[in-house]
Amino acid sequence: GPISSILVNRYGSRPVVMFGGLLCGIGMVSAAFCTSILQLYICVGFITGFGLALNLQPSVIIIGKYFLKRRPIANGLAMAGSPVMLCTLAPLNQFLFDNFGWRGSFLILGAILLHCCVAGALFRPIGAATASVKTQDNEEGKVPLKEEVTKDAMEISPMNDPAETKTEEEKDCCEKINKYLDFSLFKHRGFLIYLIGNVLMFLGFFAPIVFLAPYAKHIGIDEYSAAFLLSILAIVDMFARPITGIIANSKWVRPKIQYFFSFSIAFNGTCHLLCPLASGYTGLVVYSIFFGLAFGMVCAMLFETLMDLVGATRFTSAVGLVTIAECCTILLGPPIGGTLIDTFGDYKYMFIKCGAVMVLAGTFLFIMNYYNYRMLAKEEKERKAKEEDLKSVRTENEVRNNLNKEMTKDGLDLEPLREEQEGLKKEVNGT
């Protein structure tokens, strides 16, 4: 996450995606020649995983740069790719394994993932001319005059205090780090609200997907029917994401899109709370449909709401910082759910835990976003009042200046009149 954000800020989305696609291809092709589980962990888990991370974030970031008016729709359509692959990848893997073996499957999947390089090449850069000019100036050694004078002064002056020099070096180091990963976002009220709510949400976001099929088997449903529940979820999710994007882009929802996101999280949690009430396969099918709908709604707006809060310019750094915080709860969610299942011997406590956590996260986001909208409206009102005051003062100054200019044109000199008035005042005071 943060590494991808730093690379995107430094080099742009296109080269990062192409490099990520190359890593994915290398990792999967190398896995075909592995002879141990440890080697597979390195090739598939580390190399391919890192390459996929370099593909995901730039792909989301580029949407914010290309789209503004219909950005929620673009996000919904882009995020719909995940459930499409979820539906097709399992049968594709089985087909490849049956016909080419596991080594041949890795080779073919590596070739498929290399197409990410082609997709990355289609990311047309924005403002490339300006960036190239800056790069060329840096390569040619063209440093602004102010920087040259500062450097020369630092080299020539013998009176530099070592403590001051160290402080300046630390400051420069912090500025360089902040240039690629904007830590000032932790002072952003809306970003902190989003971060806390999402960290809480991810404690219960993925565990129900992991344990849905095992839960179905636990209540006596056969293996293939249990696996089909995930396919139902993915199909509903596939259509829910673009539809959610269309709804989020409407004039009624987009101005207050944070409320819609909060509702989606709470709706997701409510589905999990009701899951233990489902009896039999029909009940789990109904749960899978509503779960897929709620899951798609959250995923479609996950990045759109962050863009809405911090803007497209700071979005790259925001995604990296959010990823650092979220990865812990994403990793903890399924193990905590598994611990509850082992402790109580029943899956319902896992679903209740996930549902309660997500309802709590949705409620927190709804209340805090209400507060944030109120504060933003208040700050906007104060800003407009200050602008009106400055405008009125500027208008008064312009009127005064115009009056002086007109009197000067007419040949009137105000200084003799002022001196005469001062003389009369002195005479009156003397008498």
C-alpha distance (Angstrom), angle and dihedral (degrees) to the residues before:
residue distance angle dihedral
G1 . . .
P2 3.82 . .
I3 3.81 92.4 .
S4 3.80 89.9 53.4
S5 3.82 90.8 49.0
I6 3.81 91.9 50.4
L7 3.81 91.7 49.3
V8 3.81 92.2 48.0
N9 3.82 91.3 50.0
R10 3.79 89.7 49.1
Y11 3.80 103.8 39.4
G12 3.82 107.3 11.2
S13 3.80 132.9 -114.5
R14 3.81 99.9 -74.5
P15 3.84 100.6 62.4
V16 3.82 92.4 39.1
V17 3.83 92.6 54.6
M18 3.80 91.9 45.8
F19 3.80 91.3 49.4
G20 3.81 90.3 46.8
G21 3.81 91.2 51.7
L22 3.79 89.7 50.2
L23 3.82 90.8 52.0
C24 3.82 90.6 49.1
G25 3.79 91.4 52.5
I26 3.80 93.4 45.8
G27 3.81 92.0 47.9
M28 3.81 95.2 50.7
V29 3.81 94.8 42.6
S30 3.82 90.4 48.2
A31 3.81 89.2 51.1
A32 3.81 89.0 62.5
F33 3.82 89.0 66.5
C34 3.82 97.3 44.4
T35 3.79 120.1 123.1
S36 3.83 100.8 -172.0
I37 3.80 141.0 39.9
L38 3.82 91.0 -114.1
Q39 3.80 90.6 57.8
L40 3.81 89.8 49.9
Y41 3.81 89.9 51.4
I42 3.80 89.9 54.2
C43 3.81 96.9 43.7
V44 3.81 101.3 38.3
G45 3.79 101.1 23.9
F46 3.80 102.9 38.5
I47 3.82 108.6 22.1
T48 3.81 98.2 34.7
G49 3.81 92.3 37.5
F50 3.79 91.7 52.9
G51 3.79 90.2 47.6
L52 3.81 91.6 51.8
A53 3.82 89.9 50.0
L54 3.81 88.9 53.8
N55 3.81 88.1 52.6
L56 3.81 100.0 47.2
Q57 3.80 103.5 52.9
P58 3.83 98.9 44.6
S59 3.81 89.1 47.3
V60 3.81 90.3 56.2
I61 3.81 93.8 40.6
I62 3.81 93.7 52.8
I63 3.82 90.3 58.4
G64 3.79 90.4 62.8
K65 3.80 90.2 51.8
Y66 3.81 96.6 48.1
F67 3.81 100.7 38.0
L68 3.78 134.3 47.7
K69 3.81 111.0 143.4
R70 3.83 95.3 44.0
R71 3.79 98.7 22.9
P72 3.85 96.1 127.9
I73 3.82 90.1 55.1
A74 3.81 90.7 47.9
N75 3.80 90.7 50.2
G76 3.81 91.8 48.6
L77 3.80 93.0 50.4
A78 3.80 93.0 45.0
M79 3.80 93.1 49.6
A80 3.82 90.4 49.9
G81 3.80 88.9 76.4
S82 3.82 92.6 77.6
P83 3.83 97.7 62.2
V84 3.81 90.3 43.1
M85 3.80 89.7 59.2
L86 3.81 90.5 41.5
C87 3.82 88.7 59.2
T88 3.80 95.9 45.4
L89 3.80 104.7 32.2
A90 3.82 97.7 71.2
P91 3.84 96.0 53.9
L92 3.82 90.1 39.8
N93 3.80 91.5 53.7
Q94 3.80 91.1 48.2
F95 3.82 91.3 49.8
L96 3.81 92.4 49.0
F97 3.79 92.4 46.3
D98 3.82 93.0 49.9
N99 3.82 93.9 48.5
F100 3.83 105.7 31.2
G101 3.80 106.4 18.4
W102 3.79 125.6 -123.7
R103 3.82 94.4 -65.5
G104 3.78 92.9 51.3
S105 3.81 89.7 45.7
F106 3.80 91.2 56.7
L107 3.82 91.0 49.1
I108 3.81 92.8 51.7
L109 3.81 93.4 44.1
G110 3.80 88.8 50.2
A111 3.80 90.0 53.9
I112 3.82 90.1 49.1
L113 3.81 92.0 50.8
L114 3.80 90.7 51.2
H115 3.81 86.0 70.9
C116 3.82 85.8 76.3
C117 3.81 85.3 76.6
V118 3.80 89.3 58.7
A119 3.80 91.0 47.8
G120 3.80 90.2 49.4
A121 3.79 91.2 51.3
L122 3.81 88.2 60.0
F123 3.83 91.6 60.1
R124 3.79 97.7 107.0
P125 3.82 107.7 -150.2
I126 3.79 118.7 -124.4
G127 3.79 118.6 -136.8
A128 3.78 93.1 6.9
A129 3.80 93.9 153.4
T130 3.79 93.8 59.0
A131 3.77 92.4 46.0
S132 3.81 92.2 49.2
V133 3.80 91.8 50.6
K134 3.81 91.0 52.3
T135 3.80 91.0 47.3
Q136 3.79 91.7 48.8
D137 3.79 91.6 50.0
N138 3.79 90.7 51.4
E139 3.80 92.0 48.4
E140 3.80 92.8 49.1
G141 3.80 91.2 49.4
K142 3.78 95.8 -113.3
V143 3.79 101.9 157.5
P144 3.82 121.1 175.8
L145 3.81 114.9 -99.1
K146 3.80 92.1 -116.6
E147 3.81 91.3 57.4
E148 3.82 92.1 46.9
V149 3.80 92.2 51.3
T150 3.81 91.1 47.9
K151 3.80 92.3 49.8
D152 3.81 92.7 46.6
A153 3.79 91.1 48.6
M154 3.79 90.7 51.1
E155 3.80 90.8 51.1
I156 3.83 97.2 44.0
S157 3.80 102.1 39.9
P158 3.83 112.1 88.9
M159 3.80 92.2 -169.4
N160 3.81 97.4 74.3
D161 3.79 111.4 135.6
P162 3.86 110.0 -132.1
A163 3.80 90.3 -140.7
E164 3.81 91.6 52.8
T165 3.81 91.1 46.5
K166 3.81 90.5 51.1
T167 3.80 90.9 49.0
E168 3.81 91.0 50.9
E169 3.81 91.0 48.7
E170 3.81 90.9 51.1
K171 3.79 89.5 48.0
D172 3.81 91.3 50.9
C173 3.81 90.1 48.8
C174 3.82 91.6 51.3
E175 3.80 90.5 48.3
K176 3.81 91.1 52.0
I177 3.82 91.6 50.1
N178 3.80 91.6 45.9
K179 3.81 89.3 50.7
Y180 3.80 91.6 65.0
L181 3.83 99.6 29.9
D182 3.80 114.1 28.5
F183 3.82 105.5 -142.2
S184 3.81 90.2 174.6
L185 3.82 85.0 82.7
F186 3.80 87.3 81.9
K187 3.82 85.8 71.7
H188 3.83 90.4 54.2
R189 3.83 109.4 103.1
G190 3.80 96.7 -153.3
F191 3.81 92.7 46.6
L192 3.81 92.4 52.8
I193 3.82 91.3 49.6
Y194 3.81 90.6 50.4
L195 3.81 92.2 46.2
I196 3.82 96.0 50.4
G197 3.81 92.8 45.2
N198 3.81 93.7 48.6
V199 3.80 94.5 45.8
L200 3.81 87.9 54.7
M201 3.81 93.0 43.7
F202 3.82 95.4 53.8
L203 3.80 91.0 60.4
G204 3.80 86.6 76.3
F205 3.80 104.0 20.9
F206 3.82 105.2 90.3
A207 3.82 103.8 23.4
P208 3.86 95.1 80.7
I209 3.82 90.3 55.6
V210 3.80 91.2 50.5
F211 3.81 94.1 49.5
L212 3.82 101.4 34.7
A213 3.82 96.4 93.1
P214 3.85 94.3 40.9
Y215 3.81 89.1 49.9
A216 3.81 90.7 52.7
K217 3.82 90.3 51.1
H218 3.81 89.4 47.1
I219 3.82 91.6 60.0
G220 3.81 92.3 48.9
I221 3.83 105.0 -90.8
D222 3.80 116.6 141.8
E223 3.81 121.4 -106.8
Y224 3.81 98.8 -107.3
S225 3.81 94.3 47.0
A226 3.81 89.5 48.8
A227 3.82 91.1 52.2
F228 3.81 90.1 48.7
L229 3.83 89.1 62.7
L230 3.81 88.4 69.2
S231 3.80 90.0 50.8
I232 3.82 90.2 52.8
L233 3.79 89.6 49.5
A234 3.82 91.7 49.6
I235 3.82 94.2 48.0
V236 3.81 92.6 51.3
D237 3.81 89.8 44.0
M238 3.81 90.1 52.3
F239 3.81 92.5 59.0
A240 3.81 95.8 35.0
R241 3.81 95.1 62.3
P242 3.83 99.9 59.4
I243 3.81 91.7 38.3
T244 3.80 89.2 52.7
G245 3.80 89.0 50.1
I246 3.81 90.6 54.3
I247 3.81 91.7 49.1
A248 3.81 92.1 46.2
N249 3.80 90.3 52.0
S250 3.82 93.1 56.3
K251 3.80 119.4 109.7
W252 3.81 91.2 -116.1
V253 3.82 97.0 53.5
R254 3.81 108.2 29.3
P255 3.85 98.0 67.2
K256 3.83 88.2 56.9
I257 3.80 99.4 27.6
Q258 3.82 92.3 141.9
Y259 3.82 89.1 69.2
F260 3.81 90.4 52.8
F261 3.81 90.2 51.0
S262 3.82 91.1 49.6
F263 3.81 90.4 50.4
S264 3.83 91.0 50.5
I265 3.80 91.8 54.3
A266 3.81 92.9 47.2
F267 3.84 90.0 46.8
N268 3.80 89.3 52.1
G269 3.79 90.7 52.1
T270 3.80 92.2 47.9
C271 3.82 89.9 56.2
H272 3.82 90.4 55.6
L273 3.81 92.5 47.5
L274 3.81 89.7 54.5
C275 3.82 95.2 44.2
P276 3.86 95.3 87.9
L277 3.81 87.6 58.7
A278 3.82 90.9 61.6
S279 3.79 110.2 103.9
G280 3.78 120.3 -162.3
Y281 3.76 132.1 -12.1
T282 3.82 95.4 -56.0
G283 3.79 91.1 57.3
L284 3.81 91.4 50.8
V285 3.81 90.7 49.4
V286 3.82 89.5 54.6
Y287 3.81 89.4 47.4
S288 3.82 90.9 49.8
I289 3.82 91.1 52.1
F290 3.80 94.0 51.5
F291 3.80 92.0 39.8
G292 3.82 90.4 52.8
L293 3.81 90.3 49.3
A294 3.82 93.2 49.5
F295 3.81 92.9 42.4
G296 3.81 91.4 51.7
M297 3.81 92.1 48.4
V298 3.81 92.1 54.0
C299 3.81 94.7 44.7
A300 3.81 93.2 47.7
M301 3.82 91.8 55.9
L302 3.79 100.2 32.9
F303 3.82 94.7 98.5
E304 3.81 97.6 23.6
T305 3.80 91.7 63.9
L306 3.80 90.9 49.8
M307 3.82 90.5 51.1
D308 3.79 89.0 48.9
L309 3.82 90.4 55.0
V310 3.82 103.7 42.4
G311 3.81 103.3 20.7
A312 3.80 129.8 -123.7
T313 3.83 93.7 -77.3
R314 3.82 95.3 61.2
F315 3.81 95.8 30.7
T316 3.81 94.6 95.4
S317 3.80 93.0 59.2
A318 3.81 91.8 39.2
V319 3.82 92.4 57.7
G320 3.79 91.3 50.5
L321 3.80 93.9 50.0
V322 3.81 92.7 44.8
T323 3.81 90.6 50.7
I324 3.81 91.4 54.6
A325 3.80 91.6 55.0
E326 3.82 97.6 38.8
C327 3.79 98.4 49.0
C328 3.82 91.8 71.7
T329 3.81 95.0 56.6
I330 3.81 91.7 40.1
L331 3.81 88.9 57.3
L332 3.82 93.5 42.6
G333 3.83 97.7 48.4
P334 3.84 101.2 74.8
P335 3.86 95.4 40.3
I336 3.81 90.6 51.3
G337 3.80 89.1 49.6
G338 3.80 90.8 49.0
T339 3.81 90.5 49.7
L340 3.81 90.5 54.1
I341 3.81 90.7 50.0
D342 3.82 92.2 50.0
T343 3.81 92.6 45.2
F344 3.81 98.8 49.0
G345 3.80 99.2 23.6
D346 3.82 90.5 -131.8
Y347 3.80 132.2 97.3
K348 3.80 95.1 -146.7
Y349 3.81 93.3 79.5
M350 3.80 89.8 57.1
F351 3.82 91.3 52.9
I352 3.82 91.5 45.7
K353 3.82 90.8 50.8
C354 3.81 92.7 49.5
G355 3.79 92.5 45.4
A356 3.80 94.2 48.3
V357 3.81 92.5 48.5
M358 3.81 92.9 49.8
V359 3.80 94.3 45.7
L360 3.81 87.9 50.6
A361 3.82 90.9 49.3
G362 3.81 92.1 48.7
T363 3.81 91.9 48.3
F364 3.81 91.4 48.1
L365 3.81 92.0 50.3
F366 3.81 92.6 46.8
I367 3.82 93.8 51.7
M368 3.80 95.6 42.0
N369 3.81 93.2 44.9
Y370 3.80 88.5 52.3
Y371 3.81 87.7 54.1
N372 3.81 90.9 45.9
Y373 3.81 93.1 50.8
R374 3.82 89.8 49.6
M375 3.80 91.8 50.4
L376 3.81 92.2 46.6
A377 3.81 90.6 51.7
K378 3.81 90.4 49.0
E379 3.81 92.4 48.4
E380 3.80 91.1 47.7
K381 3.80 90.3 50.9
E382 3.81 91.4 50.8
R383 3.79 91.2 47.3
K384 3.79 92.1 52.4
A385 3.82 90.3 48.0
K386 3.81 90.3 53.5
E387 3.79 90.7 47.9
E388 3.81 90.2 51.4
D389 3.81 90.9 50.3
L390 3.79 91.9 49.3
K391 3.78 90.3 46.4
S392 3.82 92.3 51.9
V393 3.82 91.8 48.1
R394 3.79 90.4 48.1
T395 3.81 90.5 49.6
E396 3.83 91.9 51.0
N397 3.80 90.9 50.3
E398 3.79 91.5 49.4
V399 3.83 91.5 49.9
R400 3.81 91.0 49.3
N401 3.81 92.1 48.4
N402 3.80 92.3 48.0
L403 3.83 90.7 49.9
N404 3.80 91.6 51.5
K405 3.80 91.0 48.6
E406 3.82 91.9 50.9
M407 3.82 92.4 49.2
T408 3.80 90.3 48.4
K409 3.81 90.5 51.9
D410 3.82 90.8 52.4
G411 3.82 89.6 56.2
L412 3.80 95.8 -111.1
D413 3.77 115.6 149.0
L414 3.77 112.9 -162.6
E415 3.82 97.4 -169.0
P416 3.87 96.8 76.6
L417 3.79 89.7 49.1
R418 3.78 91.2 51.5
E419 3.84 91.5 49.2
E420 3.80 90.8 49.7
Q421 3.82 90.4 50.8
E422 3.80 91.3 50.4
G423 3.84 90.5 50.6
L424 3.79 92.4 51.1
K425 3.82 90.3 50.1
K426 3.81 90.7 53.1
E427 3.83 92.1 49.5
V428 3.81 91.3 49.8
N429 3.80 91.4 48.7
G430 3.84 90.8 48.1
T431 3.79 93.2 53.5
